[in-house]
């Protein structure tokens, strides 16, 4: 295996390690509704010799799960009517009330507006939502995930460095 292949294998190992940690942290923080976010996480490696990167992709809302949404950015204002017939935000909360909270469809709209008022007051996640987390954390899943595997990444990097230098010294001695 040449050095470029070794680096590509290293990047693939790191990508798989971080992806697994991201999924685990999302689950621990209680961010599982449909599993769509976890299923969407993927990575790609790009390399040229020893220059390379690992690109991670996920559903567009992963940033909101990671960093939250301040109350002033919630698309609902309980004291102001917009006149719109439908709201994607309220429709999503109705779906959540029916499918996750198991509220009957006749009461789901009321529950959705109760949640929206809470979000508009506190932002997301709400202050009380930590009870759904195994760790008490509800934000920063990306940082926490990488910190969790930092030592393993370091060990893989040390291993790669040793192999590359060993390969270089073998070539010099020929």
Beta strands, then each sheet from edge to edge (+ up, - down):
strand 1: 42-48
strand 2: 51-57
sheet 1: 1+ 2-
end
